[in-house]
């Protein structure tokens, strides 16, 4: 099948593009001919070049300007929207001509729901379109999603949601939608269960963007409530970049005021996340509205104990783990106090208890979150879409 896959950016910092690239590799292994469209050059285009994927760069913008809700960003919102509408009108024409004359795909698949370029071009050409819903919208990514209602009215619009809760949140029509979990690793990367290793270092770990929606404030407050002796033995390592200098400054000032600066390590973006997970005492995932929780599934493959907020996509992973393994696959929390209790429990409990959880989590991930399972499910959905 000939597919046009559209990425909303060329960054590899977010989970959407990492998951999309994994899906792309899997689809090629299944024999699909996939051409990729990117708005700019970057890390993703470099990887596509190295791996021999067919791609093209045509500048376009997301459906709505990003806003973090500050007064200044709100004042700039309308001028930005007008500027981006003009840019996208040009993009619609250029992309439409390229798709009609050169690509001629069986369907167009937008890897994220924050763009409407794929939908507009598909509608003009009468092609099936798939939106990959990986985000709630404003409450987790800072992007308004007012274009979604318009997309769903298109008769040939189809949808993939990364969790049941995302599907419910966007009211995706069941007859044209499918829940497909992200692929994290290929089976060949983890051919058999790694043996439990007692060589864990005594640090707590956070991995992801340093955004307010990720619950970093709660992590710092919970950690500050631990006994000073525990903190001195168990530093908190934060991996990732902030979405603004203002918010990064806020976090560092908060750590100072809480008296924990000496124990908090700001590592920034890293390329050795798997190794950090494999040696961490636990990964903390405190997102308020996580669509899927890719980092939680990644920790499962890396045999890293997880402390996660029992909400949205994270709750769904907990429940799937209990359904498959019959056990809890991590420690759940609801608020700062329960997060603090989980932190204290994980660093004072013996290794056997954590190993039992990580065994269950690993088995769940091998069952649900492999790249092979993801690509096979997407491929079957393609077949159903093109038959309509």
C-alpha positions as CSV (number, residue, x, y, z in Angstrom):
1,X,0.0,0.0,0.0
2,X,1.3,3.5,-0.8
3,X,1.1,5.7,2.3
4,X,1.9,9.4,2.9
5,X,2.9,9.8,6.5
6,X,3.0,13.4,7.8
7,X,5.0,14.4,10.9
8,X,4.2,17.7,12.6
9,X,7.9,18.5,13.3
10,X,11.4,17.2,12.8
11,X,12.3,17.2,16.5
12,X,13.0,13.9,18.3
13,X,12.4,15.3,21.8
14,X,8.7,14.4,22.0
15,X,7.2,10.9,22.2
16,X,4.9,11.4,19.2
17,X,7.8,11.5,16.6
18,X,9.7,8.7,18.4
19,X,6.6,6.5,18.3
20,X,5.9,7.6,14.7
21,X,9.4,6.6,13.5
22,X,9.0,3.2,15.2
23,X,5.7,2.7,13.4
24,X,7.3,3.8,10.1
25,X,10.0,1.2,10.4
26,X,7.5,-1.5,11.2
27,X,5.3,-0.6,8.2
28,X,8.3,-0.8,5.9
29,X,9.1,-4.3,7.2
30,X,5.5,-5.3,6.4
31,X,6.0,-4.2,2.8
32,X,4.2,-0.8,2.7
33,X,5.6,1.9,0.6
34,X,5.7,5.0,2.9
35,X,6.6,8.5,1.9
36,X,7.1,11.0,4.6
37,X,6.3,14.7,4.7
38,X,8.1,17.1,7.1
39,X,7.7,20.8,7.7
40,X,11.4,21.5,8.3
41,X,14.8,19.7,8.4
42,X,16.1,18.4,11.7
43,X,17.0,15.3,13.7
44,X,14.1,13.3,12.2
45,X,15.0,14.1,8.6
46,X,18.6,13.2,9.3
47,X,17.4,9.8,10.6
48,X,15.1,9.2,7.6
49,X,18.1,10.0,5.3
50,X,20.3,7.5,7.2
51,X,17.7,4.8,7.0
52,X,16.8,5.3,3.4
53,X,13.3,6.5,3.7
54,X,11.7,8.6,1.0
55,X,10.8,12.0,2.4
56,X,10.1,15.6,1.3
57,X,10.3,18.9,3.2
58,X,7.5,21.5,2.6
59,X,7.0,24.1,5.2
60,X,3.7,24.1,7.1
61,X,2.5,25.1,10.5
62,X,0.3,23.3,13.1
63,X,-3.4,23.9,13.0
64,X,-3.3,26.4,15.9
65,X,-0.5,28.4,17.5
66,X,1.1,27.1,20.7
67,X,0.2,28.9,23.8
68,X,1.2,28.4,27.5
69,X,-1.6,30.6,28.7
70,X,0.4,33.6,29.8
71,X,-1.1,37.1,29.2
72,X,1.6,37.9,26.6
73,X,1.0,34.6,24.7
74,X,-2.7,35.3,24.6
75,X,-2.1,38.8,23.1
76,X,0.1,37.3,20.4
77,X,-2.3,34.4,19.7
78,X,-4.5,36.1,17.0
79,X,-1.6,37.7,15.1
80,X,0.2,34.3,15.1
81,X,-2.9,32.5,13.9
82,X,-3.3,34.9,11.0
83,X,0.3,34.4,10.0
84,X,0.1,30.7,10.3
85,X,-3.2,30.6,8.2
86,X,-1.4,32.4,5.4
87,X,1.6,30.0,5.6
88,X,-0.7,27.0,5.6
89,X,-2.8,28.2,2.6
90,X,0.4,28.2,0.6
91,X,1.3,24.8,2.0
92,X,-2.1,23.3,1.1
93,X,-1.5,24.2,-2.6
94,X,2.1,23.1,-2.8
95,X,1.5,19.8,-0.9
96,X,-1.7,19.1,-2.8
97,X,0.1,19.4,-6.2
98,X,3.0,17.2,-5.0
99,X,0.6,14.5,-3.6
100,X,-1.6,14.5,-6.7
101,X,1.1,14.4,-9.3
102,X,4.0,12.5,-7.6
103,X,3.0,10.6,-4.5
104,X,-0.5,9.4,-5.4
105,X,-1.0,7.6,-2.1
106,X,-3.8,5.2,-1.2
107,X,-4.3,7.2,2.0
108,X,-2.8,10.1,4.1
109,X,-1.8,9.4,7.7
110,X,-1.1,12.4,10.0
111,X,1.2,11.2,12.8
112,X,-0.2,13.8,15.3
113,X,-3.6,15.4,15.7
114,X,-2.2,18.9,16.1
115,X,-2.0,19.4,12.4
116,X,-4.8,19.7,9.8
117,X,-2.6,19.8,6.6
118,X,-3.1,16.1,5.9
119,X,-6.8,16.4,6.4
120,X,-7.2,19.4,4.1
121,X,-5.2,17.8,1.3
122,X,-7.0,14.5,1.6
123,X,-10.4,16.2,1.5
124,X,-9.4,18.1,-1.7
125,X,-8.2,15.0,-3.4
126,X,-11.0,12.7,-2.1
127,X,-8.5,10.4,-0.2
128,X,-8.9,8.6,3.1
129,X,-7.3,10.4,6.0
130,X,-6.1,9.1,9.3
131,X,-5.4,11.3,12.3
132,X,-3.2,9.8,15.0
133,X,-4.6,11.1,18.3
134,X,-1.6,11.2,20.7
135,X,-2.6,14.2,22.8
136,X,-5.6,15.6,24.6
137,X,-4.9,19.1,23.4
138,X,-4.6,22.3,25.5
139,X,-4.5,20.6,28.8
140,X,-1.5,18.4,28.1
141,X,0.3,19.9,25.1
142,X,-0.7,23.6,25.2
143,X,-2.3,23.3,21.8
144,X,-6.0,24.2,21.1
145,X,-7.7,21.5,19.1
146,X,-10.6,23.4,17.6
147,X,-9.9,21.8,14.2
148,X,-10.8,18.3,15.3
149,X,-14.6,18.8,15.0
150,X,-14.2,19.9,11.4
151,X,-12.0,16.9,10.6
152,X,-14.4,14.4,12.1
153,X,-17.2,15.6,9.8
154,X,-15.2,14.5,6.7
155,X,-16.8,11.1,5.6
156,X,-13.4,9.6,4.8
157,X,-11.8,10.7,8.1
158,X,-10.5,7.9,10.2
159,X,-8.8,7.9,13.6
160,X,-6.2,6.1,15.7
161,X,-6.1,6.8,19.4
162,X,-3.2,5.8,21.6
163,X,-5.5,5.0,24.5
164,X,-9.2,4.3,25.3
165,X,-9.3,7.5,27.3
166,X,-8.0,9.6,24.4
167,X,-10.7,8.1,22.2
168,X,-13.4,9.0,24.7
169,X,-12.1,12.5,25.3
170,X,-12.2,13.4,21.6
171,X,-15.6,11.5,21.1
172,X,-14.1,9.6,18.2
173,X,-16.7,7.6,16.3
174,X,-16.3,3.9,17.0
175,X,-17.0,2.8,13.4
176,X,-14.1,4.9,12.0
177,X,-11.7,4.7,14.9
178,X,-9.3,2.3,16.5
179,X,-7.3,2.2,19.7
180,X,-3.7,1.2,19.0
181,X,-1.0,1.3,21.7
182,X,2.4,2.8,20.8
183,X,5.3,0.6,20.0
184,X,8.3,1.0,22.3
185,X,10.9,-1.6,21.4
186,X,11.2,-4.4,18.8
187,X,11.2,-8.0,20.1
188,X,14.7,-8.4,18.6
189,X,15.9,-5.7,20.9
190,X,14.6,-7.6,23.9
191,X,14.5,-11.2,22.7
192,X,14.1,-12.6,26.2
193,X,13.5,-11.4,29.7
194,X,16.7,-9.9,31.2
195,X,17.8,-11.4,34.5
196,X,17.0,-9.2,37.5
197,X,20.0,-7.2,38.5
198,X,20.7,-6.1,42.0
199,X,23.1,-3.5,40.7
200,X,20.7,-0.6,41.1
201,X,22.0,2.8,42.0
202,X,20.2,4.7,44.7
203,X,18.7,7.6,42.6
204,X,15.1,8.4,41.7
205,X,14.6,9.4,38.1
206,X,12.4,11.6,36.0
207,X,12.5,11.5,32.2
208,X,10.5,13.8,29.9
209,X,9.8,17.4,29.1
210,X,10.0,19.8,32.1
211,X,6.5,21.1,31.6
212,X,3.9,22.1,34.2
213,X,1.5,19.4,32.8
214,X,4.2,16.7,33.6
215,X,3.8,17.3,37.4
216,X,7.4,18.4,38.1
217,X,6.2,20.7,40.9
218,X,4.6,17.7,42.6
219,X,7.7,15.6,42.3
220,X,9.8,18.3,43.9
221,X,7.3,18.8,46.7
222,X,7.0,15.1,47.4
223,X,10.8,14.7,47.3
224,X,11.3,17.6,49.7
225,X,9.0,15.8,52.2
226,X,11.4,12.8,52.5
227,X,13.7,12.6,55.5
228,X,17.0,14.5,54.9
229,X,18.9,11.2,55.4
230,X,16.9,9.5,52.6
231,X,17.4,12.4,50.3
232,X,21.2,12.4,50.9
233,X,21.3,8.7,49.9
234,X,18.8,8.9,47.0
235,X,19.3,12.0,44.7
236,X,16.6,13.0,42.3
237,X,17.8,13.1,38.7
238,X,15.7,15.1,36.2
239,X,16.2,14.3,32.5
240,X,14.7,16.6,29.9
241,X,14.4,20.2,28.7
242,X,12.0,22.9,29.9
243,X,9.5,24.4,27.4
244,X,10.5,27.9,28.6
245,X,13.3,29.6,30.4
246,X,10.7,31.1,32.7
247,X,9.5,27.7,33.8
248,X,13.0,26.2,34.2
249,X,13.8,29.2,36.5
250,X,10.6,28.6,38.5
251,X,11.6,24.9,39.0
252,X,15.2,25.7,40.1
253,X,13.9,28.5,42.5
254,X,11.4,26.1,43.9
255,X,14.1,23.5,44.6
256,X,16.1,26.2,46.4
257,X,13.1,27.3,48.5
258,X,12.4,23.7,49.4
259,X,16.0,23.2,50.5
260,X,16.7,20.3,48.1
261,X,18.9,21.9,45.5
262,X,21.9,19.8,46.7
263,X,20.0,16.6,46.0
264,X,18.4,17.5,42.7
265,X,20.5,16.8,39.6
266,X,19.4,18.6,36.4
267,X,20.8,16.4,33.6
268,X,19.1,18.0,30.6
269,X,18.3,16.0,27.4
270,X,20.2,12.7,27.3
271,X,20.9,9.9,24.8
272,X,21.5,7.2,27.5
273,X,17.9,7.1,28.9
274,X,17.7,3.3,28.8
275,X,20.9,3.0,30.8
276,X,19.7,5.5,33.3
277,X,16.5,3.5,33.7
278,X,18.2,0.2,34.1
279,X,20.2,1.6,37.1
280,X,17.6,3.8,38.7
281,X,15.8,2.8,41.9
282,X,12.6,4.0,40.3
283,X,11.2,6.2,37.6
284,X,8.6,8.8,38.7
285,X,5.8,9.7,36.2
286,X,3.7,12.5,37.6
287,X,1.8,13.7,34.5
288,X,-1.7,15.1,35.2
289,X,-3.0,14.1,31.7
290,X,-0.8,11.6,30.0
291,X,-2.4,10.3,26.8
292,X,-0.5,7.1,26.8
293,X,2.6,7.3,29.0
294,X,5.3,6.1,26.6
295,X,8.0,6.6,29.3
296,X,6.2,4.2,31.6
297,X,6.1,1.5,29.0
298,X,9.8,2.2,28.2
299,X,10.7,1.7,31.8
300,X,8.9,-1.6,31.8
301,X,11.2,-2.9,29.0
302,X,14.2,-1.6,30.9
303,X,13.2,-3.4,34.2
304,X,12.9,0.0,36.0
305,X,10.3,0.2,38.9
306,X,7.7,2.8,38.2
307,X,5.9,5.3,40.5
308,X,3.1,6.8,38.4
309,X,0.0,9.0,38.8
310,X,-3.1,6.8,38.6
311,X,-4.8,8.8,35.9
312,X,-5.7,8.7,32.2
313,X,-3.2,6.7,30.0
314,X,-1.1,5.8,33.0
315,X,-4.2,4.3,34.7
316,X,-4.9,2.4,31.6
317,X,-1.4,0.8,31.6
318,X,-1.8,-0.1,35.2
319,X,-5.1,-1.8,34.5
320,X,-3.8,-3.6,31.5
321,X,-0.9,-4.8,33.5
322,X,-3.1,-6.2,36.2
323,X,-5.3,-7.9,33.6
324,X,-2.4,-9.6,31.8
325,X,-0.1,-10.4,34.8
326,X,-2.6,-10.5,37.6
327,X,-0.4,-8.2,39.6
328,X,0.4,-4.5,40.0
329,X,3.1,-3.3,37.6
330,X,4.2,-0.3,39.6
331,X,3.3,1.9,42.5
332,X,0.2,4.2,42.0
333,X,-0.3,7.6,43.6
334,X,-3.0,10.3,43.4
335,X,-1.5,13.4,45.2
336,X,1.7,14.8,46.7
337,X,1.3,12.9,50.0
338,X,0.8,9.5,48.3
339,X,3.7,10.2,45.9
340,X,6.0,10.9,48.9
341,X,4.8,7.7,50.5
342,X,5.6,5.8,47.3
343,X,9.1,7.3,47.1
344,X,9.8,6.4,50.7
345,X,8.5,2.9,50.2
346,X,10.5,2.2,47.0
347,X,13.8,3.3,48.5
348,X,13.4,1.4,51.8
349,X,11.9,-1.8,50.5
350,X,14.0,-4.8,49.5
351,X,14.9,-5.6,46.0
352,X,12.7,-8.7,45.6
353,X,9.5,-6.7,46.0
354,X,10.6,-4.3,43.2
355,X,11.7,-7.2,41.0
356,X,8.3,-8.8,41.2
357,X,6.7,-5.7,39.9
358,X,9.2,-5.2,37.1
359,X,8.8,-8.8,36.0
360,X,5.0,-8.2,35.6
361,X,5.6,-4.9,33.9
362,X,8.1,-6.4,31.5
363,X,5.7,-9.2,30.5
364,X,2.9,-6.7,30.0
365,X,5.1,-4.5,27.7
366,X,6.2,-7.5,25.7
367,X,2.6,-8.4,25.2
368,X,1.2,-5.0,24.3
369,X,3.9,-2.4,23.4
370,X,6.2,-4.0,20.8
371,X,6.9,-2.3,17.5
372,X,5.7,-5.4,15.7
373,X,2.3,-5.4,17.4
374,X,1.9,-1.7,16.7
375,X,2.8,-1.9,13.0
376,X,0.6,-5.0,12.5
377,X,-2.4,-3.3,14.1
378,X,-1.9,-0.1,12.0
379,X,-1.5,-2.2,8.8
380,X,-4.8,-4.0,9.5
381,X,-6.5,-0.6,10.1
382,X,-5.1,0.6,6.8
383,X,-6.8,-2.3,5.0
384,X,-10.2,-1.6,6.6
385,X,-9.9,2.1,5.8
386,X,-9.2,1.6,2.1
387,X,-12.1,-0.9,1.8
388,X,-14.7,1.7,2.8
